[in-house]
């Protein structure tokens, strides 16, 4: 455990070095780096507290460990995006270049899930993933069930599978907008799947139910 924390800490410092001193962030907010960092820390403390509230862990030591794992992940993700977002845009259309850029991000994701697994059960990790992606899996799934009332169990299983794939990718997004964009892309895949199955939405949507396009 200590060795993994050490490796993640080294990765964090390396990414922060690549990201620079957050000049662009400070310029956007008209704040000096220290206030920006303080505001960011408050923001991720709030997100982490919301996750811990859902988990409702009674073991204070375990709760503290999960807190630190999640906080570290948020910082690592910010550092990765600071260092690589511009490179990602420049690498659009370059499959090999994009894959190289995303290699560390995938590694951070895998390490995060592995570390959570040392303290949480699979169903609890599901809750963490849902909170990090604003509950979009269940919300979007409910929309599809309402819009396509004749879905078979196999259809529903496939939709959930694709939405959970979207969640895995969206967890690593650098902003709410990026997370939403990931789900939009996967909703396109779901719509293509349903069309290929000859499944079409009901002419009248169920009242009060969310549309998967929301």
TIFIMAR-438408 format. One record per residue (C-alpha): residue in one letter; chain; x negated, y negated, z. Coordinates in Angstrom, 3 decimals. Example, Ala and Ser with C-alpha at 12.3 -4.5 7.8 and 13.67 -1.06 7.14 Angstrom:
BEGIN
aa	ch	c1	c2	c3
A	A	-12.300	4.500	7.800;
S	A	-13.670	1.060	7.140;
This chain:
BEGIN
aa	ch	c1	c2	c3
X	A	0.000	0.000	0.000;
X	A	-2.752	-2.453	0.969;
X	A	-4.663	-1.612	-2.186;
X	A	-1.605	-2.366	-4.346;
X	A	-1.092	-5.687	-2.560;
X	A	-4.745	-6.533	-3.166;
X	A	-4.434	-5.742	-6.886;
X	A	-1.282	-7.849	-7.202;
X	A	-2.914	-10.725	-5.339;
X	A	-5.902	-10.645	-7.701;
X	A	-3.546	-10.605	-10.672;
X	A	-1.681	-13.579	-9.236;
X	A	-4.812	-15.659	-8.839;
X	A	-5.925	-14.742	-12.348;
X	A	-2.615	-15.763	-13.827;
X	A	-2.531	-19.000	-11.866;
X	A	-5.985	-19.839	-13.137;
X	A	-4.788	-19.336	-16.695;
X	A	-1.690	-21.395	-16.040;
X	A	-3.751	-24.392	-14.938;
X	A	-2.619	-26.813	-12.263;
X	A	1.046	-26.979	-13.317;
X	A	0.507	-30.268	-15.120;
X	A	3.435	-29.767	-17.455;
X	A	5.770	-28.889	-14.600;
X	A	4.709	-31.905	-12.596;
X	A	5.206	-34.160	-15.635;
X	A	8.711	-32.807	-16.236;
X	A	9.808	-33.441	-12.663;
X	A	7.762	-36.591	-11.964;
X	A	6.377	-34.874	-8.888;
X	A	2.842	-34.134	-7.845;
X	A	1.847	-30.437	-7.759;
X	A	2.259	-30.074	-3.985;
X	A	5.932	-31.212	-3.903;
X	A	6.622	-29.070	-6.964;
X	A	5.162	-26.041	-5.205;
X	A	7.140	-26.793	-2.047;
X	A	10.371	-27.075	-4.026;
X	A	9.629	-23.839	-5.841;
X	A	8.885	-22.037	-2.578;
X	A	12.209	-23.196	-1.135;
X	A	14.006	-22.024	-4.275;
X	A	12.553	-18.515	-4.258;
X	A	12.975	-18.239	-0.482;
X	A	16.663	-18.918	-1.077;
X	A	16.896	-16.295	-3.831;
X	A	15.065	-13.767	-1.689;
X	A	17.282	-14.478	1.305;
X	A	20.362	-13.851	-0.850;
X	A	18.938	-10.490	-1.921;
X	A	18.106	-9.492	1.657;
X	A	21.615	-10.459	2.733;
X	A	23.086	-8.001	0.232;
X	A	20.643	-5.281	1.291;
X	A	21.545	-5.836	4.966;
X	A	18.391	-4.137	6.253;
X	A	18.467	-3.439	9.989;
X	A	14.764	-2.621	10.256;
X	A	13.070	-6.005	10.629;
X	A	9.672	-4.676	9.569;
X	A	11.111	-3.176	6.410;
X	A	13.050	-6.371	5.716;
X	A	9.844	-8.403	6.072;
X	A	8.024	-6.068	3.678;
X	A	10.784	-6.285	1.055;
X	A	10.823	-10.074	1.476;
X	A	7.106	-10.262	0.739;
X	A	7.373	-7.922	-2.266;
X	A	10.141	-10.016	-3.843;
X	A	8.467	-13.349	-3.109;
X	A	5.219	-12.088	-4.623;
X	A	7.055	-10.910	-7.729;
X	A	8.685	-14.297	-8.260;
X	A	5.284	-15.981	-8.014;
X	A	3.651	-13.491	-10.361;
X	A	6.418	-13.965	-12.914;
X	A	6.116	-17.748	-12.780;
X	A	2.348	-17.510	-13.211;
X	A	2.751	-15.139	-16.160;
X	A	5.249	-17.418	-17.890;
X	A	3.112	-20.513	-17.270;
X	A	0.180	-18.743	-18.871;
X	A	1.975	-16.986	-21.718;
X	A	5.202	-18.684	-22.823;
X	A	3.409	-20.846	-25.383;
X	A	1.503	-17.809	-26.635;
X	A	4.769	-15.895	-27.006;
X	A	6.213	-18.572	-29.257;
X	A	3.038	-18.655	-31.327;
X	A	3.084	-14.857	-31.650;
X	A	6.627	-14.627	-33.026;
X	A	6.544	-12.284	-35.997;
X	A	3.253	-10.770	-34.854;
X	A	4.298	-7.425	-33.363;
X	A	0.834	-6.418	-32.174;
X	A	0.115	-9.831	-30.686;
X	A	3.439	-9.904	-28.861;
X	A	2.850	-6.411	-27.484;
X	A	-0.528	-7.417	-26.084;
X	A	0.947	-10.504	-24.450;
X	A	3.726	-8.457	-22.828;
X	A	1.432	-5.695	-21.583;
X	A	0.692	-7.402	-18.254;
X	A	4.348	-8.376	-17.816;
X	A	5.381	-4.727	-18.160;
X	A	2.695	-3.774	-15.685;
X	A	3.975	-6.354	-13.176;
X	A	7.502	-5.023	-13.634;
X	A	6.426	-1.428	-13.039;
X	A	4.390	-2.351	-9.975;
X	A	7.334	-4.295	-8.562;
X	A	9.733	-1.365	-8.872;
X	A	7.123	1.029	-7.476;
X	A	6.568	-1.179	-4.437;
X	A	10.304	-1.585	-3.826;
X	A	10.587	2.214	-3.971;
X	A	8.353	2.517	-0.909;
X	A	10.887	0.600	1.183;
X	A	14.266	0.939	-0.532;
X	A	16.540	3.692	-1.788;
X	A	17.456	3.801	-5.515;
X	A	20.902	2.318	-4.868;
X	A	19.312	-0.543	-2.928;
X	A	16.890	-1.224	-5.773;
X	A	19.931	-1.431	-8.058;
X	A	21.236	-4.219	-5.832;
X	A	17.934	-6.086	-6.095;
X	A	18.027	-5.824	-9.885;
X	A	21.621	-7.039	-9.996;
X	A	20.883	-10.041	-7.770;
X	A	17.858	-10.992	-9.860;
X	A	20.082	-11.034	-12.967;
X	A	23.176	-12.726	-11.483;
X	A	25.331	-9.587	-11.546;
X	A	25.570	-9.696	-15.320;
X	A	25.706	-5.918	-15.769;
X	A	29.000	-5.389	-13.947;
X	A	30.501	-8.696	-15.086;
X	A	29.791	-7.974	-18.744;
X	A	30.846	-4.349	-18.432;
X	A	34.204	-5.437	-16.978;
X	A	34.622	-7.714	-19.981;
X	A	34.106	-4.862	-22.405;
X	A	36.525	-2.598	-20.548;
X	A	39.165	-5.351	-20.709;
X	A	38.560	-6.156	-24.377;
X	A	38.301	-2.512	-25.483;
X	A	40.970	-0.658	-23.447;
X	A	40.553	2.607	-25.373;
X	A	36.908	3.206	-24.540;
X	A	36.017	6.815	-23.796;
X	A	33.835	7.789	-20.860;
X	A	30.980	8.317	-23.331;
X	A	31.494	4.815	-24.751;
X	A	31.451	3.305	-21.274;
X	A	28.320	5.232	-20.382;
X	A	26.552	3.926	-23.510;
X	A	27.584	0.337	-22.789;
X	A	26.286	0.596	-19.220;
X	A	23.058	2.138	-20.489;
X	A	22.452	-0.796	-22.825;
X	A	23.412	-3.366	-20.201;
X	A	20.988	-1.816	-17.722;
X	A	18.264	-1.955	-20.375;
X	A	19.070	-5.644	-20.712;
X	A	18.819	-6.026	-16.941;
X	A	15.334	-4.483	-16.859;
X	A	14.141	-6.994	-19.429;
X	A	16.056	-9.948	-18.003;
X	A	14.568	-9.401	-14.538;
X	A	11.268	-10.676	-15.934;
X	A	12.763	-13.790	-17.527;
X	A	11.300	-17.141	-16.609;
X	A	14.643	-18.949	-16.354;
X	A	18.385	-18.358	-16.116;
X	A	18.653	-19.297	-19.783;
X	A	16.107	-16.680	-20.777;
X	A	17.883	-14.015	-18.743;
X	A	21.190	-14.920	-20.390;
X	A	19.590	-14.775	-23.831;
X	A	18.410	-11.226	-23.156;
X	A	21.952	-10.124	-22.315;
X	A	23.297	-11.886	-25.397;
X	A	20.875	-9.908	-27.544;
X	A	21.937	-6.639	-25.977;
X	A	25.605	-7.534	-26.358;
X	A	24.877	-7.717	-30.065;
X	A	23.563	-4.154	-29.875;
X	A	26.675	-3.055	-27.991;
X	A	28.976	-4.693	-30.522;
X	A	27.116	-2.965	-33.361;
X	A	27.424	0.356	-31.528;
X	A	31.168	-0.075	-31.039;
X	A	31.679	-1.072	-34.675;
X	A	29.735	1.990	-35.835;
X	A	32.034	4.116	-33.660;
X	A	35.065	2.536	-35.310;
X	A	36.076	0.902	-32.047;
X	A	37.612	-2.558	-32.251;
X	A	38.743	-4.988	-29.536;
X	A	42.377	-5.178	-28.540;
X	A	44.296	-7.932	-30.299;
X	A	45.356	-9.415	-26.968;
X	A	42.796	-9.573	-24.175;
X	A	43.909	-8.659	-20.693;
X	A	44.849	-11.778	-18.769;
X	A	42.404	-12.893	-16.145;
X	A	39.679	-10.497	-17.246;
X	A	36.279	-11.740	-18.436;
X	A	35.311	-11.421	-22.065;
X	A	31.911	-9.809	-22.740;
X	A	31.118	-12.938	-24.775;
X	A	31.308	-15.177	-21.716;
